[in-house]
Amino acid sequence: ISLYRHYLESAPGDETASAQLAELYRWTGQSEKTADFLAVQSDRDPDNHQKALAAGNTFVEAGNIETGIAYLERASRLMPEDFTLHQRLATYYGWTGQTDKMIKALAYLEASGHIRESEKITLAQAYLDQKAAQKALHLLEPYQTHTPLPIQNGLMLANAYEGSGKPEAAIKIYNRLAKENADDPALLAKLGNHALWLQKTGEALSFFESALKKDPKHLTALKGSGQIYAWNNDPERAIERFKNRSLPVEI
């Protein structure tokens, strides 16, 4: 290593020697030095896609993701058609909390037709988090053709309908999920809470009762149904549900 470094001080343009020194760093477990060395090589030749990619990859491997992103972004600018790199950058943006950049990268992949299914869901959730329900609907509505409707996708789709001011469409999705997952009391109780949020007490009570048929001690369903009975002036049923829940409840 010492000999290579001394040689490269006088011949920095020797690509073969540079590559061999980088390999020596790797072989000796000096990943940070490898990354720093490759970064210098990329900075000397900033229009070289491969050098930027090598530096970025090595920084990521060394655990320095944010610095790696900077070099991977350079590589991406030089080779915009490298969609795999855009996918990796979107992942790294998510890991480092750079939500706006993640959305931009995923939107680029979606527009170019190279987005993966898992990335569609990630992008849709990001849009929902940013209250951009219409953009989320564009990604989620096609899943309605799936039978059965995937639970996560269905819940997100209903959320997007809610955010778009379409509560009836959301309830329709909740009813479908309840029908397709009639043996899942946890999901049924969750659907009951969603229906309550939309002030659809009839549907909510139906979901809660369906959950209790499968699990008579399900706490969420007991509380939710008891609350509805209390609102509907049916105190005996409400008290019975709250007793079964064995927890204090505000009425």
C-alpha positions in Angstrom: 0.0 0.0 0.0 2.8 2.4 0.9 4.6 1.8 -2.4 1.4 2.2 -4.4 0.6 5.5 -2.6 4.1 6.8 -3.2 4.0 5.9 -6.8 0.5 7.4 -7.4 1.7 10.8 -6.0 3.9 11.1 -9.1 1.5 9.3 -11.5 -2.0 10.1 -10.3 -3.4 9.2 -13.8 -2.4 5.6 -13.7 -5.8 3.9 -13.7 -4.4 0.4 -13.2 -2.4 1.3 -10.2 -5.3 3.2 -8.7 -7.6 0.2 -9.1 -4.9 -2.1 -7.5 -4.5 0.2 -4.5 -8.3 0.3 -4.0 -8.3 -3.5 -4.0 -5.5 -3.6 -1.5 -7.5 -1.4 0.8 -10.4 -3.8 0.4 -8.3 -6.9 1.0 -7.0 -5.4 4.3 -10.5 -4.4 5.5 -9.9 -0.7 5.2 -13.3 0.1 3.7 -13.2 3.8 4.8 -9.8 4.3 3.2 -11.1 2.6 0.1 -14.1 4.9 -0.1 -12.0 8.0 0.5 -9.5 7.0 -2.2 -12.2 6.3 -4.7 -13.9 9.6 -3.9 -10.6 11.4 -4.7 -10.5 9.6 -8.0 -14.1 10.6 -8.8 -13.5 14.2 -7.8 -10.5 14.3 -10.2 -12.7 13.0 -13.0 -16.3 14.1 -12.1 -17.7 13.2 -15.6 -16.8 9.5 -15.2 -19.9 7.5 -14.3 -18.1 4.4 -13.2 -15.8 6.3 -10.8 -18.7 8.1 -9.1 -20.6 4.8 -8.9 -17.6 3.0 -7.4 -17.1 5.7 -4.8 -20.8 5.8 -3.9 -21.0 2.1 -3.5 -18.0 1.9 -1.3 -19.2 4.6 1.0 -22.5 2.8 1.4 -20.7 -0.5 2.1 -18.6 1.3 4.7 -21.8 2.5 6.4 -21.4 6.2 5.4 -24.7 6.3 3.4 -25.1 10.0 3.2 -21.7 10.6 1.6 -22.4 7.6 -0.6 -25.6 9.2 -1.8 -23.7 12.3 -3.0 -21.5 10.2 -5.3 -24.4 8.0 -6.4 -26.3 11.1 -7.3 -23.4 12.2 -9.4 -23.4 8.8 -11.1 -27.2 9.1 -11.7 -26.9 12.6 -13.3 -24.3 11.2 -15.7 -26.4 8.1 -16.5 -30.1 9.0 -16.0 -31.3 5.8 -17.7 -29.7 3.7 -14.9 -33.1 2.9 -13.3 -31.6 0.4 -10.9 -29.5 3.3 -9.5 -32.7 5.4 -9.1 -34.2 2.5 -7.2 -31.3 2.3 -4.8 -31.2 6.0 -4.3 -34.9 6.0 -3.4 -34.2 3.3 -0.8 -31.2 5.3 0.7 -33.3 8.5 0.7 -35.9 6.6 2.8 -33.3 5.3 5.2 -31.9 8.8 5.8 -35.2 10.5 6.1 -35.0 12.5 2.9 -38.6 12.1 2.0 -38.9 14.8 -0.7 -35.9 13.2 -2.6 -37.4 9.8 -2.1 -40.7 10.9 -3.6 -39.0 12.6 -6.5 -36.9 9.4 -7.3 -40.0 7.1 -7.1 -42.1 9.5 -9.1 -39.4 9.4 -11.8 -39.4 5.6 -11.8 -43.2 5.6 -11.9 -43.4 8.0 -14.9 -40.7 6.0 -16.7 -42.5 2.7 -16.1 -39.7 1.2 -14.1 -41.3 1.3 -10.6 -41.7 -2.0 -8.7 -44.8 -3.0 -6.8 -43.3 -2.4 -3.4 -42.1 1.0 -4.5 -45.6 1.9 -5.6 -46.9 1.3 -2.1 -44.0 3.3 -0.6 -44.8 6.2 -2.9 -48.5 6.0 -2.3 -47.9 6.1 1.5 -45.6 9.0 1.1 -48.3 10.9 -0.8 -50.8 10.0 1.9 -48.5 11.3 4.6 -48.2 14.6 2.6 -52.0 14.8 2.2 -51.7 14.3 -1.5 -54.6 11.9 -1.7 -55.3 12.3 -5.4 -51.8 11.3 -6.3 -52.1 8.3 -4.0 -55.3 7.2 -5.7 -53.6 7.2 -9.1 -51.3 4.5 -7.8 -53.7 2.5 -5.6 -57.0 2.3 -7.6 -55.6 -0.3 -10.0 -55.4 -2.7 -7.1 -59.2 -3.0 -7.0 -58.9 -5.5 -9.8 -57.0 -7.9 -7.5 -58.9 -10.7 -5.9 -58.7 -10.8 -2.9 -57.8 -7.1 -2.4 -54.4 -7.0 -0.5 -55.2 -5.7 3.0 -52.5 -3.1 3.2 -53.3 -1.8 -0.3 -57.0 -1.8 0.5 -56.6 0.2 3.7 -54.4 2.7 1.9 -56.9 3.0 -0.9 -59.7 3.7 1.5 -57.6 6.3 3.2 -56.9 7.9 -0.1 -60.7 8.0 -0.8 -61.3 9.6 2.6 -58.6 12.2 1.9 -60.2 12.9 -1.5 -63.6 13.6 0.1 -65.1 10.2 -1.0 -66.3 8.5 2.2 -68.8 6.3 0.4 -66.0 4.8 -1.8 -63.9 4.3 1.4 -66.8 2.4 3.1 -67.2 0.3 0.0 -63.5 -0.8 0.3 -64.0 -1.5 4.0 -67.0 -3.7 3.3 -65.0 -5.6 0.6 -62.1 -6.1 3.0 -64.5 -7.4 5.7 -66.1 -9.8 3.3 -62.8 -11.1 2.0 -61.3 -11.4 5.5 -64.3 -12.6 7.5 -62.1 -14.8 9.7 -59.8 -12.0 10.9 -61.2 -10.4 14.0 -58.3 -8.0 14.4 -58.9 -6.6 10.9 -62.7 -6.5 11.4 -62.3 -4.5 14.6 -59.9 -2.1 12.8 -62.4 -1.6 10.0 -65.0 -0.8 12.7 -62.8 2.0 14.0 -62.3 3.3 10.5 -66.0 3.3 9.9 -66.5 5.2 13.2 -64.1 7.8 12.1 -66.3 8.3 9.0 -69.4 8.5 11.4 -70.8 5.4 9.7 -72.1 3.8 12.9 -74.2 1.2 11.2 -71.3 -0.2 9.3 -69.0 0.1 12.3 -71.3 -1.9 14.5 -71.5 -4.6 11.8 -67.7 -4.9 11.7 -67.4 -5.0 15.5 -70.1 -7.6 15.8 -68.4 -9.7 13.1 -65.1 -9.5 15.0 -66.8 -10.6 18.2 -68.3 -13.7 16.6 -64.7 -14.8 15.9 -63.2 -13.5 19.1 -65.8 -12.7 21.9 -63.1 -11.1 24.0 -61.6 -8.8 21.4 -61.1 -5.5 23.4 -61.3 -3.1 20.4 -64.6 -4.6 19.2 -66.0 -4.7 22.7 -65.2 -1.0 23.3 -66.4 0.1 19.9 -69.7 -1.7 19.9 -70.3 -0.7 23.5 -69.7 2.9 22.6 -72.2 2.7 19.7 -74.8 1.0 21.9 -74.4 3.8 24.4 -74.9 6.4 21.7 -78.0 4.6 20.5 -79.6 4.6 24.0 -79.1 0.9 24.6 -77.5 1.1 28.0 -77.9 -2.6 28.9 -75.9 -3.8 25.9 -73.4 -1.0 26.3 -72.8 -1.9 30.0 -72.4 -5.6 29.2 -69.8 -4.8 26.5 -67.9 -2.5 28.9 -68.0 -5.1 31.6 -66.6 -7.7 29.3 -63.8 -5.3 28.3 -62.9 -4.9 32.0 -61.4 -1.5 31.4 -62.6 2.0 32.2 -64.4 3.6 29.3 -65.6 7.2 28.8 -69.2 7.4 27.6 
